[in-house]
């Protein structure tokens, strides 16, 4: 995924999957996959699949990852939930239309 996204309310942000986020944090901290897998009580192959977005992570990982990498839990939570929404919309026949309506709905709610 790893793209740049522009939104009128946000500055340029790097968009990456939750798995890519985990890999980035792990590599920035020079942590081997096997060590992070052990800290998360996961099999190394499972963590590798999560990093490649071949398997979904679970919400319980967020708190542990925030502590391990000393990052804001919010950053991880936003990435995790964004993945859930994106992959759910991809499975919908009218995903683009749903997203457009959601965007308008959110704008309307923000003005109230």
Secondary structure, DSSP 8 states (H G I E B T S, - for coil): --EEEEETTEEEEEE--HHHHHHHHHHHTT--HHHHHHHTT--HHHHHHHHTTSS---THHHHHHHHHHT--HHHHHHHHHHHHHHHHHHHSTTHHHHHHHHHHHHHHHHH-
